[in-house]
Amino acid sequence: MSDDLYREQILEHYKNPHHFGELPDADITQEGDNPLCGDVVTLYLKLDDGRLGDVRFRGRGCAISQASASMLTDLIVGKPVQELKTFPTKDLLEELGIQISPARMKCATLSVNTLRVALNGDAGEEE
Amino acid sequence: MIQTRALNAEVVRADFPILGRRINGKPMVYLDSAATSQKPAAVIDVMDDYYRRYNANPHRGVYTISEEATAAYEGARQRVARFINAGSPKEVIFTRNTTEAINLVRFSWGRANIGAGDGILLTEMEHHSNLVPWQLLASEVSARLEFLCIDDDGLLQLDALERQLDGIRLLAITHQSNTLGTINPIKAITDAAHRAGALVLVDGAQAVPHMPVDVQDLGVDFYAFSGHKMCGPTGIGVLWARRALLEAMPPFLGGGDMIKRVKLTEATWNDLPWKFEAGTPSVAEGIGLGAAVDYLTQFGMDAVRAHERTLVDYAMEKLQDVPGITVYGPRDPEVHGGAISFTLPDIHPHDLATLVDREGIAVRAGHHCTQPLMDRLGVAATTRASFYVYNRPDEVDQLVDGIQKAQKVFA
């Protein structure tokens, strides 16, 4: 794991997020936030024959929360919905590839927690 | 008698063992004293000495070390009373912190004196500790909450104060905003509140550590503050209130120490201040607070305020070098205490705080327990730098350098 919290790839996702925007015909729209730091992410999910056909997100907040949301959309698009219901947080953290301090973990996991709320109705156990 | 001493930050720093630490290989620059101050060895040592030499439950034993503990704990109360010019040490109630002091007033005075339809006047800049207790009381007794608004400089808008005080039983207001640094005109507001028949509670958590506070001169009715923001330990705070009010108020917590005579179905209350101090108190912390008062007294609080004002003046000027920065709070240094909040257009406060931490700089990022104020400012969070006796102007320079480095990362 890199020690550089703001390595190039994260800043790139922050400045030019993937799948950024809204889906007017989304099947599921889910907002998630961290009231303590003000990070907000809204996921727009379009389902297609048991798979996640398309995804968009909007959000505002710190680089970690927004870059991880962007990375998450790359990881989940096209995947079976059943699989995504239990999408492991560690897969997203590995993709981030940096050491996340306990104080910043809520930023890093906001998007994946929002995904689980979208698909299961709750975020499940905190990891 | 406490020896007076000039406030030279360079010298003062040596009193604080923690300031010798290095963070991420860099000398620590601690700019979060509004959250909690660092502690001088003089405070750490008296607490250590209590535990090593005379740890005992005060107010109980007739043996030597219990009497020593009682004398030290009550001596600390006398120091605190002098420090804020209380009429008597009996008016100084030790609590756990400011929050508990405010909640004491809520449960004791509030429940007995605020009823359905009565008004509680607060401000938009209150810390949650001087907001949520009144929300809870208001919903319990069907009282109404009213608010004094701020202008774009973070100053209270007082044009309509007299009208807003109509029907108000209690005005609860911060002396100095922990987020904006605004120093509120407590004396003038208190005069108006009293003319309207309201009592005044002041949250002094950010004031007592940083400026001279004379509760009698201010004319207020309740004044709350914490030890840990004024070089003292955590776990000890103070409620000062007028003696006549305290005499008339019912107890807060029930238990040992707060009673005079207990029968199976009833009890009578101890004298002030112990009537409001149930259970074994925070003895070491009380003694530590006494030492913190002595520590600050050697400089004098006018010198502490002047020192911080110099730092704020310098920081307000230097921060203007940062492209795109928005600095909140008063432009007038006369009413701007030692805390400065700001935001940058492209860097979230959490990212900024993480990046400057790499340079060894500790600043606070977030809502600072003032979420309604964040809503008023139209931001989710700010970065806050706050100063104390041990901070130097070159630490402001380091902060500005750290911010500019962060801007390069995000450029």
Interface residues (C-beta under 8 A of the other chain):
Chain A: L5 Y6 L11 P35 L36 C37 G38 D39 V40 R60 G61 C62 A63 I64 S101 R104 C107
Chain B: I347 H348 P349 H350 D351 T354 L355 A365 G366 H367 Q371 M374 V379 A380 A381 V409 F410
